[in-house]
Amino acid sequence: MTSESRIDVGTLAEAVDRDLRARGGSERAQKEKAYLKSELIHFGVSVPDTRAVVRAALRGTRLSHDEVTELVRLLWAAPTDSSGPVHERRAAATMVLIQSQDRLGAGDADLIESLLREAKTWALVDPLAGDLVGPLSEQDPGFDPVLERWAHDDDFWIRRSALLAHLVPLRQGRGDFDRFSRFADAMLEEKEFFIRKAIGWVLRDTSRKRPDLVFDCILPPAHRASGVTLREAVKRLSIEQREAVLAAR
């Protein structure tokens, strides 16, 4: 298919669905469903195989913005012959967005937020927040008020997304660390595991390039942080810094 070809997005979604089913397996499906404690239907397709299906579907063509979002909505929804949505179809929809992010922006925040609210699993939330919203929010200041609102949302998956949106830029030595640290400080005493883990994860990856920044950030409030957060946060710090943080707790 060439970039000049007229794209039938419905046919493309059907092709993705067909290829995912062909690569699936019932034993893997049962294991993944149990591991993720998932309420979705599972085909039993690995992440690399799902990614290969998406790459093959998009190869040789360039979807417009509207075609991208239409394809995502079709894949996210339950197939007509199914009793509910399918995990691998939703994973494929997430990958389509990530691979097409040069056609997306803050105007798509409502769509992305709706997917995050419906995802309810780290396996979908984390790539949407980290690999999609992260780069998009760094390029488009229109995401600034969105992230501010997410950081105070009642849904912990949305709050986690506000944190993980900083992951990729900070890991690469860029990003808005002041905003992340402000969000993290407000959530530092939360009991939710996925919030505690996210704070530590972002701090850990930030310390790859800026360990002193992380040390100065986490030491003063260490007594308020959970063990989960601190164990992640100090992994890449020096022995001296690590011991100081853990002692402060």
VOBA-1610 file (N, C-alpha, C; in pm, whole numbers, padded with zeros to 5 digits, always signed):
BEGIN
Met+00085-00119+00000Met+00000+00000+00000Met+00089+00125+00000Thr+00062+00216-00088Thr+00143+00337-00097Thr+00074+00450-00025Ser+00151+00559-00004Ser+00093+00673+00068Ser-00017+00739-00011Glu-00021+00713-00144Glu-00125+00774-00226Glu-00253+00692-00227Ser-00246+00566-00178Ser-00362+00479-00182Ser-00469+00527-00086Arg-00592+00504-00125Arg-00702+00533-00033Arg-00705+00424+00073Ile-00709+00462+00198Ile-00697+00367+00308Ile-00834+00337+00365Asp-00870+00210+00366Asp-00993+00166+00430Asp-00954+00126+00572Val-00980+00212+00668Val-00935+00189+00805Val-01004+00067+00866Gly-01129+00045+00829Gly-01199-00072+00879Gly-01132-00201+00834Thr-01093-00205+00708Thr-01023-00323+00656Thr-00889-00340+00725Leu-00822-00229+00751Leu-00693-00234+00820Leu-00709-00289+00961Ala-00812-00247+01032Ala-00838-00298+01167Ala-00869-00448+01163Glu-00943-00489+01062Glu-00973-00632+01048Glu-00847-00713+01022Ala-00755-00657+00944Ala-00630-00727+00915Ala-00546-00743+01042Val-00542-00636+01123Val-00469-00644+01250Val-00531-00750+01340Asp-00662-00749+01350Asp-00732-00847+01432Asp-00703-00989+01384Arg-00709-01009+01255Arg-00686-01143+01198Arg-00544-01192+01227Asp-00446-01102+01211Asp-00307-01141+01234Asp-00280-01167+01381Leu-00344-01090+01469Leu-00328-01114+01612Leu-00384-01250+01651Arg-00500-01281+01601Arg-00561-01411+01632Arg-00471-01526+01584Ala-00412-01508+01467Ala-00327-01613+01410Ala-00202-01638+01493Arg-00155-01536+01563Arg-00034-01548+01644Arg-00063-01585+01789Gly-00188-01595+01823Gly-00225-01620+01961Gly-00216-01766+02002Gly-00232-01788+02130Gly-00231-01924+02184Gly-00308-01927+02314Ser-00389-02030+02333Ser-00477-02035+02449Ser-00400-02047+02580Glu-00290-02121+02583Glu-00214-02136+02706Glu-00154-02003+02750Arg-00095-01932+02654Arg-00038-01801+02686Arg-00150-01705+02727Ala-00263-01712+02660Ala-00375-01623+02692Ala-00418-01641+02838Gln-00428-01765+02883Gln-00470-01790+03021Gln-00366-01739+03121Lys-00239-01760+03091Lys-00133-01715+03182Lys-00129-01562+03191Glu-00140-01494+03075Glu-00134-01348+03076Glu-00256-01289+03144Lys-00370-01347+03120Lys-00492-01297+03184Lys-00481-01307+03336Ala-00425-01419+03384Ala-00408-01437+03527Ala-00301-01342+03581Tyr-00191-01328+03509Tyr-00081-01242+03554Tyr-00125-01097+03567Leu-00199-01050+03468Leu-00245-00911+03468Leu-00374-00892+03548Lys-00430-01003+03598Lys-00559-00996+03668Lys-00660-00922+03580Ser-00662-00963+03456Ser-00735-00890+03353Ser-00878-00937+03339Glu-00966-00842+03314Glu-01106-00873+03284Glu-01131-00874+03134Leu-01026-00847+03055Leu-01039-00845+02911Leu-01024-00985+02853Ile-01065-01000+02730Ile-01036-01122+02654Ile-00889-01115+02610His-00821-01228+02612His-00682-01234+02568His-00668-01334+02455Phe-00596-01294+02350Phe-00566-01386+02241Phe-00441-01469+02272Gly-00355-01418+02361Gly-00231-01488+02392Gly-00120-01455+02295Val-00104-01326+02262Val+00000-01280+02169Val+00105-01204+02248Ser+00233-01231+02223Ser+00340-01161+02294Ser+00347-01015+02250Val+00410-00932+02332Val+00427-00792+02297Val+00510-00777+02168Pro+00623-00849+02152Pro+00698-00836+02025Pro+00615-00876+01904Asp+00533-00982+01918Asp+00450-01023+01804Asp+00341-00921+01776Thr+00283-00863+01880Thr+00183-00758+01859Thr+00246-00639+01789Arg+00366-00601+01831Arg+00436-00490+01768Arg+00466-00522+01621Ala+00501-00646+01591Ala+00528-00686+01452Ala+00403-00677+01367Val+00289-00713+01424Val+00162-00703+01351Val+00131-00557+01318Val+00152-00468+01413Val+00125-00325+01391Val+00221-00269+01286Arg+00348-00303+01297Arg+00445-00255+01198Arg+00408-00300+01058Ala+00368-00426+01045Ala+00330-00478+00913Ala+00207-00407+00860Ala+00111-00378+00947Ala-00013-00312+00904Ala+00014-00170+00856Leu+00109-00101+00920Leu+00135+00039+00887Leu+00243+00055+00781Arg+00311-00054+00747Arg+00422-00044+00652Arg+00372+00002+00514Gly+00443+00097+00457Gly+00413+00140+00321Gly+00300+00241+00311Thr+00251+00288+00425Thr+00145+00387+00420Thr+00165+00489+00531Arg+00099+00599+00518Arg+00104+00702+00622Arg-00038+00748+00648Leu-00091+00705+00760Leu-00227+00741+00795Leu-00236+00889+00830Ser-00346+00951+00794Ser-00371+01088+00837Ser-00406+01087+00986His-00413+01205+01044His-00452+01214+01185His-00585+01146+01209Asp-00684+01176+01128Asp-00817+01120+01150Asp-00819+00969+01128Glu-00739+00921+01035Glu-00731+00777+01012Glu-00665+00707+01130Val-00564+00770+01188Val-00499+00714+01307Val-00600+00699+01420Thr-00672+00805+01448Thr-00766+00800+01562Thr-00882+00705+01534Glu-00925+00696+01409Glu-01032+00602+01375Glu-00984+00458+01395Leu-00863+00429+01348Leu-00808+00295+01364Leu-00795+00260+01512Val-00749+00354+01590Val-00734+00331+01734Val-00868+00301+01798Arg-00970+00377+01764Arg-01102+00354+01823Arg-01157+00216+01783Leu-01134+00177+01659Leu-01183+00046+01613Leu-01113-00067+01687Leu-00981-00056+01703Leu-00906-00162+01771Leu-00938-00165+01921Trp-00961-00050+01980Trp-00988-00043+02123Trp-01122-00106+02157Ala-01218-00090+02068Ala-01353-00142+02091Ala-01354-00294+02080Ala-01457-00354+02135Ala-01471-00499+02125Ala-01502-00539+01982Pro-01442-00646+01930Pro-01477-00693+01795Pro-01621-00741+01792Thr-01680-00741+01677Thr-01823-00774+01665Thr-01853-00918+01704Asp-01755-01008+01693Asp-01779-01148+01724Asp-01735-01184+01866Ser-01716-01082+01950Ser-01661-01106+02083Ser-01757-01054+02190Ser-01742-01110+02309Ser-01826-01066+02420Ser-01764-00949+02496Gly-01649-00900+02451Gly-01586-00788+02518Gly-01458-00746+02449Pro-01397-00638+02497Pro-01273-00589+02438Pro-01158-00688+02458Val-01059-00675+02372Val-00947-00770+02369Val-00817-00697+02405His-00742-00756+02497His-00618-00693+02543His-00522-00663+02429Glu-00496-00760+02344Glu-00399-00740+02236Glu-00445-00637+02133Arg-00572-00628+02108Arg-00622-00523+02020Arg-00598-00386+02082Arg-00618-00375+02212Arg-00593-00248+02280Arg-00443-00218+02285Ala-00362-00321+02301Ala-00217-00300+02295Ala-00176-00254+02157Ala-00236-00311+02054Ala-00208-00269+01916Ala-00251-00124+01894Ala-00366-00086+01948Ala-00411+00053+01936Ala-00312+00148+02000Thr-00260+00109+02117Thr-00159+00190+02186Thr-00035+00205+02099Met+00008+00096+02037Met+00127+00100+01952Met+00105+00186+01828Val-00016+00183+01774Val-00048+00269+01659Val-00030+00415+01698Leu-00080+00453+01814Leu-00066+00591+01860Leu+00081+00629+01877Ile+00157+00542+01939Ile+00298+00571+01964Ile+00374+00586+01833Gln+00345+00499+01738Gln+00415+00504+01610Gln+00368+00621+01523Ser+00254+00679+01557Ser+00197+00788+01476Ser+00197+00920+01551Gln+00279+00932+01655Gln+00270+01049+01742Gln+00306+01180+01674Asp+00374+01174+01559Asp+00405+01298+01489Asp+00280+01361+01428Arg+00168+01290+01428Arg+00042+01344+01379Arg-00053+01380+01493Leu-00005+01372+01616Leu-00089+01394+01733Leu-00043+01515+01812Gly-00130+01563+01900Gly-00095+01678+01983Gly-00193+01693+02097Ala-00191+01809+02160Ala-00276+01832+02276Ala-00425+01822+02242Gly-00458+01841+02118Gly-00597+01827+02077Gly-00648+01684+02090Asp-00556+01589+02107Asp-00593+01449+02123Asp-00593+01405+02269Ala-00576+01500+02360Ala-00568+01466+02503Ala-00695+01397+02552Asp-00810+01440+02505Asp-00935+01379+02550Asp-00943+01232+02509Leu-00901+01203+02385Leu-00900+01064+02339Leu-00804+00981+02424Ile-00684+01031+02444Ile-00584+00958+02521Ile-00633+00936+02664Glu-00693+01040+02722Glu-00744+01027+02859Glu-00854+00921+02867Ser-00938+00916+02767Ser-01046+00816+02769Ser-00988+00675+02764Leu-00881+00656+02689Leu-00817+00525+02682Leu-00752+00491+02816Leu-00686+00588+02876Leu-00623+00565+03007Leu-00727+00526+03111Arg-00842+00590+03108Arg-00946+00560+03208Arg-01004+00421+03187Glu-01008+00377+03063Glu-01065+00246+03035Glu-00962+00134+03045Ala-00834+00167+03040Ala-00728+00066+03036Ala-00722-00016+03164Lys-00708+00051+03278Lys-00710-00013+03410Lys-00606-00124+03424Thr-00494-00111+03359Thr-00382-00203+03376Thr-00254-00132+03338Trp-00148-00159+03413Trp-00019-00096+03383Trp+00030-00133+03243Ala-00012-00250+03193Ala+00037-00296+03064Ala-00009-00206+02949Leu-00117-00132+02969Leu-00166-00037+02869Leu-00141+00107+02913Val-00160+00134+03041Val-00143+00271+03092Val+00002+00319+03074Asp+00098+00233+03107Asp+00238+00278+03108Asp+00289+00318+02970Pro+00265+00240+02864Pro+00309+00289+02733Pro+00232+00412+02685Leu+00102+00419+02717Leu+00026+00537+02678Leu+00081+00662+02746Ala+00109+00652+02875Ala+00158+00768+02951Ala+00304+00796+02922Gly+00388+00693+02929Gly+00532+00713+02917Gly+00580+00733+02776Asp+00537+00645+02685Asp+00589+00648+02548Asp+00510+00738+02453Leu+00390+00775+02493Leu+00308+00862+02407Leu+00294+01002+02467Val+00233+01011+02584Val+00209+01143+02644Val+00341+01211+02679Gly+00440+01133+02724Gly+00569+01193+02759Gly+00629+01276+02647Pro+00659+01216+02532Pro+00714+01294+02422Pro+00620+01403+02370Leu+00489+01373+02365Leu+00394+01473+02316Leu+00389+01595+02407Ser+00388+01572+02538Ser+00378+01684+02632Ser+00505+01767+02633Glu+00617+01706+02599Glu+00742+01782+02593Glu+00742+01876+02473Gln+00673+01836+02366Gln+00671+01914+02243Gln+00556+02014+02238Asp+00447+01984+02307Asp+00325+02064+02296Asp+00283+02117+02433Pro+00302+02247+02459Pro+00265+02303+02590Pro+00116+02295+02619Gly+00038+02260+02519Gly-00104+02243+02542Gly-00134+02130+02639Phe-00036+02042+02661Phe-00055+01934+02758Phe-00033+01980+02901Asp+00026+02098+02922Asp+00057+02143+03058Asp-00066+02143+03149Pro-00176+02208+03111Pro-00293+02205+03200Pro-00355+02067+03213Val-00337+01983+03112Val-00389+01846+03118Val-00316+01768+03228Leu-00184+01777+03229Leu-00106+01705+03330Leu-00134+01760+03470Glu-00151+01891+03480Glu-00184+01949+03611Glu-00316+01892+03663Arg-00411+01879+03574Arg-00542+01824+03615Arg-00530+01676+03648Trp-00455+01601+03567Trp-00438+01458+03592Trp-00374+01432+03728Ala-00281+01518+03768Ala-00209+01495+03894Ala-00301+01500+04015His-00421+01554+04000His-00515+01563+04112His-00642+01483+04087Asp-00638+01394+03989Asp-00757+01317+03954Asp-00788+01210+04059Asp-00913+01174+04071Asp-00952+01070+04166Asp-00905+00931+04124Asp-00886+00911+03995Asp-00843+00782+03942Asp-00691+00769+03953Phe-00645+00669+04028Phe-00500+00660+04048Phe-00425+00627+03919Trp-00491+00565+03823Trp-00425+00540+03693Trp-00398+00672+03621Ile-00486+00769+03637Ile-00464+00899+03576Ile-00353+00973+03650Arg-00351+00963+03781Arg-00241+01025+03857Arg-00108+00960+03821Arg-00107+00828+03808Arg+00014+00758+03765Arg+00059+00808+03629Ser-00037+00834+03541Ser-00004+00883+03406Ser+00061+01020+03412Ala+00015+01105+03504Ala+00075+01237+03519Ala+00222+01226+03561Leu+00253+01125+03641Leu+00392+01102+03682Leu+00474+01044+03567Leu+00422+00939+03504Leu+00498+00868+03401Leu+00513+00949+03272Ala+00433+01053+03255Ala+00450+01141+03139Ala+00587+01209+03142His+00651+01212+03258His+00783+01275+03271His+00897+01176+03251Leu+00866+01049+03242Leu+00969+00944+03246Leu+01071+00954+03134Val+01027+00954+03010Val+01120+00950+02896Val+01206+01076+02887Pro+01147+01196+02893Pro+01232+01316+02888Pro+01334+01321+03001Leu+01292+01287+03123Leu+01385+01293+03236Leu+01493+01186+03224Arg+01456+01070+03175Arg+01554+00963+03155Arg+01663+01007+03058Gln+01625+01089+02962Gln+01719+01132+02859Gln+01791+01262+02895Gly+01772+01308+03020Gly+01844+01426+03066Gly+01776+01558+03037Arg+01648+01551+02995Arg+01572+01673+02969Arg+01453+01675+03065Gly+01345+01734+03023Gly+01220+01726+03097Gly+01205+01828+03208Asp+01084+01834+03257Asp+01047+01930+03362Asp+01053+01861+03498Phe+01172+01858+03556Phe+01188+01788+03685Phe+01116+01863+03797Asp+01112+01994+03790Asp+01043+02070+03894Asp+00896+02033+03901Arg+00834+02019+03785Arg+00692+01980+03784Arg+00675+01838+03835Phe+00760+01748+03787Phe+00750+01611+03835Phe+00766+01604+03987Ser+00867+01672+04040Ser+00892+01665+04184Ser+00776+01725+04262Arg+00710+01824+04205Arg+00593+01883+04271Arg+00478+01782+04274Phe+00456+01715+04160Phe+00353+01612+04155Phe+00386+01499+04253Ala+00512+01455+04250Ala+00554+01342+04333Ala+00540+01374+04481Asp+00578+01496+04519Asp+00570+01533+04660Asp+00427+01528+04711Ala+00334+01571+04627Ala+00193+01570+04666Ala+00138+01428+04680Met+00200+01332+04610Met+00153+01193+04613Met+00240+01103+04699Leu+00342+01158+04761Leu+00445+01078+04826Leu+00391+00988+04936Glu+00287+01030+05004Glu+00234+00952+05116Glu+00112+00869+05078Glu+00086+00859+04948Glu-00027+00776+04905Glu+00002+00629+04934Lys-00104+00552+04959Lys-00091+00409+04988Lys-00093+00323+04862Glu-00141+00379+04751Glu-00154+00300+04628Glu-00016+00258+04576Phe+00002+00128+04559Phe+00130+00073+04513Phe+00174+00133+04380Phe+00081+00146+04286Phe+00119+00191+04152Phe+00163+00338+04150Ile+00120+00414+04247Ile+00170+00552+04262Ile+00309+00549+04324Arg+00324+00473+04430Arg+00454+00463+04497Arg+00562+00414+04400Lys+00527+00313+04324Lys+00623+00255+04229Lys+00658+00355+04120Ala+00560+00428+04070Ala+00584+00525+03962Ala+00678+00635+04006Ile+00662+00686+04127Ile+00751+00792+04176Ile+00894+00742+04180Gly+00913+00623+04237Gly+01048+00567+04244Gly+01106+00538+04108Trp+01024+00491+04017Trp+01068+00457+03882Trp+01121+00581+03809Val+01046+00689+03813Val+01089+00810+03745Val+01217+00865+03809Leu+01224+00862+03940Leu+01346+00909+04008Leu+01466+00821+03971Arg+01445+00692+03969Arg+01553+00600+03932Arg+01606+00630+03792Asp+01515+00648+03697Asp+01560+00672+03559Asp+01619+00812+03542Thr+01570+00908+03618Thr+01630+01042+03614Thr+01774+01037+03663Ser+01801+00953+03761Ser+01935+00946+03820Ser+02038+00883+03727Arg+01994+00829+03615Arg+02091+00778+03517Arg+02186+00889+03473Lys+02132+01006+03453Lys+02214+01119+03407Lys+02234+01226+03513Arg+02141+01234+03609Arg+02149+01341+03710Arg+02125+01287+03851Pro+02216+01203+03899Pro+02197+01144+04032Pro+02192+01246+04145Asp+02271+01351+04134Asp+02272+01451+04241Asp+02138+01522+04251Leu+02074+01543+04137Leu+01942+01607+04136Leu+01841+01520+04211Val+01846+01392+04185Val+01755+01299+04252Val+01785+01292+04401Phe+01911+01286+04436Phe+01950+01280+04577Phe+01899+01403+04653Asp+01920+01520+04596Asp+01875+01643+04661Asp+01724+01650+04672Cys+01656+01583+04578Cys+01509+01584+04578Cys+01452+01488+04683Ile+01508+01368+04692Ile+01446+01265+04774Ile+01494+01265+04918Leu+01610+01322+04947Leu+01662+01316+05084Leu+01573+01389+05185Pro+01534+01514+05160Pro+01454+01585+05262Pro+01322+01516+05297Pro+01247+01465+05197Pro+01119+01402+05234Pro+01128+01251+05250Ala+01248+01196+05264Ala+01263+01049+05269Ala+01180+00987+05381His+01162+01059+05489His+01086+01005+05602His+00938+00990+05571Arg+00893+01057+05464Arg+00752+01048+05424Arg+00729+00945+05315Ala+00836+00896+05254Ala+00823+00809+05137Ala+00812+00662+05179Ser+00747+00584+05094Ser+00734+00441+05119Ser+00864+00369+05086Gly+00877+00248+05137Gly+00992+00167+05104Gly+00999+00136+04956Val+00885+00114+04892Val+00880+00087+04748Val+00941+00204+04671Thr+00900+00325+04705Thr+00951+00443+04635Thr+01101+00457+04655Leu+01147+00445+04778Leu+01288+00468+04806Leu+01377+00360+04746Arg+01333+00236+04751Arg+01416+00129+04693Arg+01440+00151+04545Glu+01338+00199+04474Glu+01356+00230+04332Glu+01442+00355+04314Ala+01414+00457+04391Ala+01478+00587+04373Ala+01629+00581+04393Val+01677+00497+04484Val+01820+00498+04519Val+01904+00398+04440Lys+01842+00321+04352Lys+01913+00213+04285Lys+02037+00259+04210Arg+02033+00377+04150Arg+02145+00424+04069Arg+02227+00534+04138Leu+02197+00559+04264Leu+02275+00658+04338Leu+02404+00595+04389Ser+02497+00679+04431Ser+02621+00627+04489Ser+02589+00557+04621Ile+02681+00475+04667Ile+02660+00404+04792Ile+02636+00502+04906Glu+02713+00610+04909Glu+02699+00710+05014Glu+02563+00777+05009Gln+02519+00813+04890Gln+02389+00877+04874Gln+02277+00781+04913Arg+02291+00657+04869Arg+02189+00556+04899Arg+02174+00536+05049Glu+02285+00523+05117Glu+02282+00501+05261Glu+02223+00621+05335Ala+02253+00742+05286Ala+02200+00862+05350Ala+02048+00870+05337Val+01997+00836+05219Val+01852+00840+05196Val+01782+00736+05282Leu+01833+00614+05280Leu+01768+00507+05356Leu+01775+00532+05506Ala+01885+00593+05551Ala+01898+00627+05692Ala+01799+00735+05731Ala+01770+00827+05640Ala+01678+00937+05668Ala+01536+00889+05685Arg+01507+00772+05630Arg+01371+00718+05642Arg+01349+00666+05783
//
